[in-house]
Amino acid sequence: MREDLPFNMADVAGLVGLQIKRRGSISWEAYCPFCQDEKGKMNLNLKKNVFRCNRCGESGGMLDLYGKLYHVDHGTACSEIKELLGRETEKKPYKIQAKKVEQKIPEIPQAEAAGIEACNKTYTRMLEMLPLAESHRTNLLERGFSEEKIEENGYKSTLVFGYRKLAERLLKAGCTLQGVPGFYQDKEGRWTVNFSAKNAGFLVPVRNMDGLITAMQIRLDHPYDGRKYVWFSSANYQQGITSGSPVHFVGQEGQACVFVTEGPLKADLSHYLSGRTFAAVAGVNLYGNLSPVLERLKQTGTKKIYEAYDMDKHLPVLCRRDYKEEVCSKCELRENGFGSIDCPRKKIKLDNIQRGCRNLYRL
């Protein structure tokens, strides 16, 4: 770490909300936010304060990590990091020397994004072709949805077989598959759908302010790596494409008060139960696409934006050994009378949500 930077890679990783897969004394393994990998291919070198994703090739230092995620230059990244960490100093901002970055040529050709109308047509037609399993219907009813609302919102189950057949039916119906997230070409060059046993669950349509489906999430039947939802995406497949992290909107545009929450399904249910208008980000720190939504709301008459994130932003962090999936190694100290110990997992969760709240307040 350079002496004139009062923070390190671990601090920045916490600020941007990286999901850490494995922690070591010198390096950590994390899930890459750039390529949205599912195997934790990003390496964080805590000694050199650098990162690199072994899947997509994205790399750099601490300021690169923050700057690339929030689309700011190094100077802005440095200032914001210090402000958020509460460690503002009298020292001059560190000047980054321009560096020539070698561009990595993608090994697998990716498709150009299809238009919103094309995506909406394909997704709408696909949902009409898919069933809704009784287990998923029961899940939605238990959450508080009605049968009518389940049908209206278009929740459907992923398939366990017949992926290429579904793609063929969509093509025959005049739908576009190239450039639509979730579709790609297999080794034989035939279009197929990115469903699998690993991402089995039910689909949650993500709609823009005009009511068009721009992407879809999958509520997993069997969550893994701490994830209950994954994007219906085909990034890194032949002629596939990432879904991005679009904002979901449900309700009536032009309302004086609009609520911002985390998760499209939560927004759908909140709107159904309250009648209020909601905008939902996929994660509290995935706010990059929220600015244009807020700007349009402002232009159409919205006066107040209410933050309605998870109440875990007030989560007590005292270790009570209730996070069984990863018990704190220091729990024994508290049990042996060495005082109160904060749970590191609770602390990370609390910090992530509170940081997301601050980012929303800034917008």
C-alpha positions, 0 to 999 in steps of 0.5 A: 500500500502506498503511504499516501493512501490511508486505506487498503484493498480489504477496505475497498473490497468491503466498500464495493460489497465484493462477495468473498469466497475465501480469505487468506492472510495475503490474498482473498478469492472473490466473486467478480462483479464485472463478469458476474462469475459463479466460481469466485475467480477474482483474486485480491492481493492484500500485500500488493493491493491489486486485483485480477479476475482470472475469468474475464481478465479485469485487473488493477489496483484499489482505485481501479476497482472502485473507479471501474465499478462506479465509473469515476476517475482515480481522483474521484475514487480516492476522495470518495473512498476516504470520505466513506471510510471516514479517514479524510487526511491533509495529504495531497491526493495520490496522482495515478500515472497513466498506464497502458492496459492490454486489452484481452480479446474475448475467447468466446464471441458475444452477441450485440445487445438486442433492443428493449422491444425485442427482449420484451417480445421474446421474454413475454412469448417465452413466459407464455410457453412455460409452466408454473410448478405447484411448488413455486405457486405455493411459494408465491401464495405463501409470500402473499400474492393472489392467484390473479397477481401471480398470473398477471406478473408472469412468474414461471418455472424454469425447465428441466429439459427441452431447452433447444426445443423451447428456443426453436419454438420461439424462433418459429414464433418470430422472436429474436434470440441473438442479443437477448440475455439467457440465450446462446448457441451450443457447440452445434451452433443451435440456439438454446436456453441457459437453464440448468439443474444449478439455476433451477427455480422460478423466473421473475420478470424485471420491467422498466418504467414503460412496463417492458421486460428488460431482463429476468431473475431466477429465484433459486430452488437451491441457493448456493454461495449465499445467493438466492437469486441469479440473473437469467444470463448467457454471458461467456457462452457462444453468442451469449450476452450479460443481462446487466443489472437493470432497475425494476419498476412497478406501479404508476409513474408520476406518483408524488412518493416512490419507494426504492427497495432491493429485489424485483420480487420484493418490489412486486409484493410490496406494490401488491400489498400497499398499492405504492410505486416501487423501483428495485435494484438487484442489490443495495450497491448495484445503483449504477442504473438508478440515476436515469430512473430517478431523473425521469421520476423527478420530471414526471412529478415525483417529489419524494423518494423513500429508501426501503432497504432491508431492516438489517441496516440496523442489524446488531453485530454482536456474535451469538453464533447464529450464523451457522454457515460460517461460525466466527473463529473468535466465538470461543473468546466470548464464551470464555469470558473475554468480552463481547466479540462482533460477528464478522459476517454480520458486520460485512452485511451491515456495512454493505446495506448501510453503504447502499443507503448512503449511495442512494442518499447521494443520488 
